[in-house]
Amino acid sequence: MKIFQERLMEQRKLNKLTQRQVADYLQIAQPSYIRYENGSAEPSLDALVKLADLFDVSVDYLLGRKEY
């Protein structure tokens, strides 16, 4: 799960988005999103797909299964 946290934070910063902006996009509370980045919670499948779409990467990339 560590790679997911790293890639999630990396993509958010590369896209110059705040945690609040990503949480708003996912329609969740900011503390819920923060838990994704710190590894204390995992996103639903729907949220995972939305994150991949937002950052224009594959779900496999976010999960560490491939390099892009």
Buried (B, 14 or more C-beta within 10 A) or exposed (E): EEEBBBBBBEBBEEEEBEBEBBBBBBEBEBEEBBBBBEEEEEBEEEBBEBBBEBBEBEBEBBBEEEEE
